[in-house]
Amino acid sequence: MLNTSENKRLIFIKQLFKILITVLAFAFTIETCARFDDVLRFDAPFWGTYTDKSLRTIDESGINRNVPNSSFEKWKNNSLGFRGEEVLLEKPTGLVRVVCMGTSETYGLYESANMEWPAQLQSLLPNSARYQVINASVVGMPLNKYRAYIEKYVVKIKPDIIILFINPYAYVMGSEKANKHSEDRYKRQHIEEKKKYFSFRAFEKLKLKFKAEVKQELPADLLKKYRVWQYSKIVNETEMRRLKNKLPMETVSQSHVDAFGYELNELIKYLKQQNIQVVLSSYPVLLQPGTLEAYNDIFIESRVGLVEYSFNGLIDISEKINLKIKDAAQKSGVGYVDIDSMVPKNLQYFADHVHYTDDGAHKVALAIKNYIVETNPAK
C-alpha cells in the first residue's frame, strides 16, 4: 500500500512522462514535416543533414571548389562543380564560352533563383546559341588560389572569356589566413564528413520564419536601432579580442595593395598564355562617404569580420584595390568594366554592403553583356 507522499510522487512522474512524450511527439512531427518540405520543394534527401555547407569543399590539393552534383535550396552545382546547368566537357564549334570567376557576390546569395548576375548575363546576351555563360565562382576562394583552380577545373572546358570579379576585402583580410589554414581546414572537413550526427531542420526553418515575421512587423526605425545595437556589441567585443587596445586602421597598407596587384598581374599573364580573353571589373560596394549615415546598420554589420579597419579604412580598401584593378587592365591590355560606377548605391540594388538584389545583379549583368557584345561582334 502506497502512502500519500509516494502516491503523489508517482502521479507527478506519470504526468512528467506524459509531458515528455507529448513534447517528443510534437518535435518528431514538425521535424518530419520540415524534412518532407525539403524533399518536395528542393528534392533534398530525407535523411542526414541538409545545409549550405554541402555545396563547397576543399580538395586534396587545398583548392576551394564547389561539390559536384550538390544542391541546397535554390543553389545547385552541376557535375563539374559549377553553379547552374550541365556543361559539356567538349565545346561545340562556334560557341563562345564566358566563364565568371568570383566569390559569393558572383556565385549568388540574396538573389532569387537563377537571378544571380551570371545567370542574368546568359539571358541578356543576344544569341544564346552563340554564347554560353558558366558560373565557376566559389564562395570564399582567395585570389592566390584562382590560378590553381582555373588550371585544374576551368581550362579543360576551353573558356574563350574569363571575367574576374575579385572581392578586395577577401584579399586584404583573408588571403594569408586562408592560405595558412587551408590544409588544416581540409583535414577538419574530412573528419566532419565521417561523423554521423543529427541536425534539426525544423529549428532552422522556425528561426528563419520568426526573423522574417519580426522584420515585417517591427517599425523600420526600431529594427534598424536594434541591428545597430546588436552588431555594435559584436564589433566592440571582437575589437577587444583581436585589436588588443589598438585603433582600427584608417587606410590599407601599400604593401597589401602592391601584393594584390602582383598576384592579379601574374594571373592575367597565365590566362593570356592560355589564349583566354580576360575581362576585369571594378568591385561595386554600397559603402561610400555619402552613404554611411543612411546605412550605418549595414556597415556596422560588415565590420564584424573586418574589425581591423574603420569605416574610412573599408572605403580606402575598395578605392585603392579598384584603382589597382583598373591599372592592371591598362598595363596588361585586357578588358575592363567599371561596374562600381554603374550600380547605384542604395538598397534597391544592394542587399548588404557587397551582395546584390535581383536589380543589382541585373545592372552587373547588363554592363558585362554590353562589353562582351561590343568586343566580340557576331561573325
N, C-alpha and C positions, 0 to 999 in steps of 0.2 A: 504494500500500500504506500503510494507516494504521499509525502507530506505537502503542505501548502506551498512552501518555497520551491521545492523540487518540481511541483506541478507547474508553477509559474515560469520556472526556468525552461522547462520542456516546451511550453506554449510559445515562449519567446524564440527559442531555437527553431521551432517549426515555422513561425512567422518570418524569421530572418531567412530561412531556407527558401520559402516561397518567394520572398522579395528577390533573392539572388537568382532563382530560376527565372523569374519574370524579366529581370534585367538582362540575363544572358540570352533569353529567347528574343527579346527586343533587339539586342545588339546583333544577334545572328540574322534576324530578319532584315534589318536595314543594311547590314554588310552584304547579304546575299543580293538584295535589290540593287545595291551600288555596283556589284560585280556584273550582274545581268545588264545593267545600264551601260557599262563599259563595253560589254560584248556586243550589244545591239547597236550602239552609237558609233563605236570606234573599232569594232572587230578585235577587241582586246582579248587576251587569254583570261579564262575564268579563274584559274588557279595561279598562285605565285604573285609576285609584286608587279606593279604596273606604274612606273614613274618615268619622268623625262630623262632620268639617268641612263635608261636603257638605250637612248639614242646615240650616245657617244662613248668612245673608249680611247685608250692609248695602246697602240700596237707594240709588238715585241721590240721595235726599234726606238720606242719612245716618242712616236709621232702621233699627235692628236688626229683622230678621224671619226667619222660617223659609222655606226654599226650597220653593215649591210642588211637590208630587208627588215629593219626595225621601224617601229612606229609608236607614237604616243599621242592620243587625241588627234589634233589637226596636223601634226608633224609626221611625215613619212619619208623614209630613206629607201632608195632603190637598191638593186642587187650590187651596185658598185659603190654604195655608201654616199650617194649624192641625194640631196633633197629633191623629191619630185618624181616624175615619170621615169620609166625604164629608158636606158640609153644603150644603143648597140655599140659594142666594142669597135667594130669596123665602121668607119664613117662613110656614108653613101656619097657617091660622086656628086659634086656641085653643092654640097651642104656646107654652110659656114657655121662652125661651132663656136659659140660665145660662152666662155666659162667665167662665172662670177666668183671671186675669191674675197672673203671677209670673215667676220665673226658673227655674233648674234644679230647685228643690225642688217646683215645680208641674208643669213640663214632664215631669219624671220622670228619675231617674238610676239608682239601685240597685234599684228595684222590678222585679219580674217583668213580663213583657209584659202590658199592659192592667191593671196593678195600681197605676199612679200615682193619686194621690187624685182627680183629676177623673174618671178612668175608673171608679173605685170609687163616686164620688158618683152617676154615672149609674145604676149598678146598684142603689144603695140607695134612690133616690127611688121612692116608691110607685107612681107611674103613669108609666111610660116613654113612653107615648103623649102625655102632657101636658108633660113636661119634656125638654129637650134640653140636655145639658151639652157645652160646647165649650172645649177646652183651647187657648187663644190665647196661652199663655206663650211667651216667647222667652228662651233662656239668655243671660245677660249683659246684658239690657236695663236701662239705668239709669232711675230714676224720671223724670228730666227728658225722657225720650223716650216715656213712656207716652201722653200726650195725642196726640202726633203719630201714633203707631202706631194708637191706637184710632180716631182721626179718619179715617185713611186705610184701615185694613184691617178694623176691627171694626164701626163704626157701620153700614156697609152691610148687615150681616146682621141688623140690628134686634134687638139684645140687650135683654131685659127686666131682667136682673140681671147686674151685674158684681161679681165677688168680687176684691178687691185683696189680694194676698198678697205684701207687699213685704219684700225682704231688707234689713235695716238695715245690714249690713256692706257690701253692694254700694253702698249710698248713701254712707255715710261715707267709704269708701276709693276708690270708683270713679266717682262721678258726674262730677266735674270732669275727671278724667283721661279718661274715656270720651268726654265731650263734646269735649274739646280735640283728641283724636286720631281722632275718627270719620271725618273727611274723608280723612285720610292712610290710615286703615285701608281705606276704600273703594277708594282708588286702588291700594293694595298688593294688595288682594284680586283686583281685576280683572287686574292684572299676573300674579299667580299662576295665575289661571284660564286665561290664554293659554299658560302654559308646559306643555309636554308632558314629563312625566317618569314614570319607572317606580318603583313602590314595592313592596317585598317584603312581601306579606301573610303569607306563611308565617312570617317572622321575628316579626311581631307576635303571631301565634297561639301560636308556640312560647314566646315570652316570657311571655304570659299564663298558658299551661299550666304553665310552670316555677314561676311565682309562686304559682299555686294549689296545686301539689304541695308546695312548700316550706311554705306556710302550713298545709297539712293535716298534714304530717309533723313539723314542729318543735314542741316543747313551747310552750304558750301564753305562759309566763313569758319564755322565751328570745326568742320572736318579738317580744314587747312591748318587751323591753330593746333589741333591735336597732332597732325602729321609733323608740324614744326617742332612741337614739344617732344614727340616720340623719337624723331631722328636726331634732334639736337642732343638728347640724352645719350643716344648710342654713339654719336660722333664724339661727344665730350669724354665718355668712358674709353673709347678707342684711342683718342689722342693721349690720354693719361697713360695708357698701357704702351703705346707704340712710340710716342714722341718724347716721353720722359722729360717733361717740362720745357721742351723746345717748342718754338713757334712754328706753325706750318709755313712752308716755303711760298714766297710770293712769285717766284719765277722758276722755270725749269733750267737746269744747268746746260750750258752749251755742249758739254761732253755727251749728254743724253741725245741732244738734237743731232750732233755730228755722227754719233753711233747709229742713230736711226737712218740718217742719210746714207751712210756707208752700206748698211745691210740692204736698204732699198735698192741702191745702185747695183750691188752685187746680184740681187735677184733679177733686176732688169737685164743685166748682161747675160745671165743664164737663159732667160726666156727668149732674148733676141737670138742667141746661139741655136735655139730650137726652132727658129723661124716663126715665132709666135708674135703676133701684133699685140703690144702692151698698151693698155689704157689706164692711166692713173686718175684718181678722183680725190679732190679735197674732201675732208670728213665733216659732214654737217653736224652742228651741235646747237642745242637750244640756248645754252649759257652765253650771253653777251653782256657787255657793260650795261646796256639798257633794259635787260630782261630780268636782272637779279631780283628786284623788288617784287615784280609780278609773280614770279615762280620760285620764291625762296624756299618753299617746302620741297620742291623737286630737286633744287640744287643742294639743299642740306642732305637729302637722301643720297644724292650722287657722291657725297663726300664720305659716306660710310666706308667704302673701300679705298678712298683716296685721301685719308686724313693728313698725309704728309704735305699736301698742298692746300692753300687757302683758295677762296673763290677766284681771286686775282691769279693765283697760280694755275688753276684749271683753265682759265681763259688764255693765259700765256702758253700753256702746253698746246692747246688746239691751234692758236695763231702761228706759233713757231713751227710746229710739225706740218701744218698745212702749207706754209711757205717753203719748207724743205721738200715737200711732195711736188709742188709746182716747179721748184728749182731742179729737181731730179728729172722731171719730164722734159724741161727745156734743154738741159745739158745732154741728155741721152737721146733726144729726138723722138720720144714716144708720145702717144696721145695723152691729153689732159682735159678733164672736165671739172670746172669749178662748181660742184654741186652745192657746196656750203652757201654760196651766194644765191642759189636758186630755190632753196627750201625756206619759206617764211618761218620766222621764229615765234611760233605760237602753238597752242595745243590742238589746233585743227590738224597739224602736220606732225607734231612730236607727241609721243605717248609718255616719254620721260626725257631725260637730258640727251640721249643719243639714239633712242629707238623710235620707230615711226608708227603713225596710224596708217590706215589704208590710203588716205590722201597724201600723206608724206611719202610713202613708198611709190605712189604714182608719180610724184614730182621727180623722184630719183630716176625711176624707170624712163620717164619721158626725156630727161636730159641725156641719158645714156643712149636711148633709141635714136635721138636726133644726131648724136655724134657718129654712131655706127652707120647710119644711112648716108650721112654726108661723106664719110671717109671710105665707104665700101659701096659705091654705086653699082646698081644691077648691071650685069654683063650681058 
